Amino acid sequence: MAEKKPSFEQSMGRLEEIVTLLERGDQPLEEALSLFEEGTKLMKQCSALLDKAEQKVMKLTAKADGVPIETEFSPSEGN
């Protein structure tokens, strides 16, 4: 059975944990390198998810002719 990928929120949470651990500076070198590698992988996954979400938003906001409409985002519009 395929392993389910963590959600964006789960990945960001783990990434924050890793940053906190590395900032403390008390990890042995091997563990620090392992955490850094894990963090790099999570960062790439999160970046890919954000890119995919941006593409979806652009597709949803395209005009009838397919040209994207760029508008200023206002958090109050979503409510």
N, C-alpha and C positions, 0 to 999 in steps of 0.2 A: 504494500500500500504506500502511495506517495505521501511524503511528509508535507503537511500544510504550512505554507509560508506565514510568518507572523504579519499582523496588520501593520500599517504605517505607525499607528499610535504605540503598539507594542515595541516596534523597532526603535522608535524615538525614545521611549522610556528606557530601554536597555542601553541605548547610546548615551543617554544622560548618566546612567549608572557608571558606565565605562569611563566617561570623562571625569566624574567625581573620583573614582578610584585612581585614575592616572594623575589627577591633580594633587592628590594626597602625597604621592611620591614614595610611598612605603612598600610598593610591590617589588619583589625580586625581578631581575632583568628578564628572565624567561617568561614570567607571568605578565609583565608589562608589555612585552612584545606580542604575546598571545592576545591580550586585551586590545592592543593597537590594531592588530590584524582583524579582529572581530569588529571593532569599531569602523574600520575602513570598509569592510564588507557591508555593514549595516548602512553606512552613509551612502554607498553606491545604490543599495536597494531603495532607500528613501528618496534619493534623487530621481531614480527611474520612476517610482510611483508618482512623484510630483510632476515629472515631465508628462506622464500618461494622463494625469488629471488635467494638466494645462491644455493638452491636445483635445481632450474631451470638451472642456469649456469652450475652446476656440471653435470646435465643430458645432456645438450647441448655439453659439452666438453668431454663426455665419449668416450672411444675407442669402436671399434666394439664389443669387448667382454664384454662391460658394465663397465669396470674398469675406474674410472675417471682419466683424465689426469690433473695433477696439473702443471700449468705454472705460471711464474711470470707475473703479470699484468703490462702492459705498457700503459699509457694513450694515447700515440701517435699511438698505434695500432688501436684504435677505429676510428681514423680520416681518 
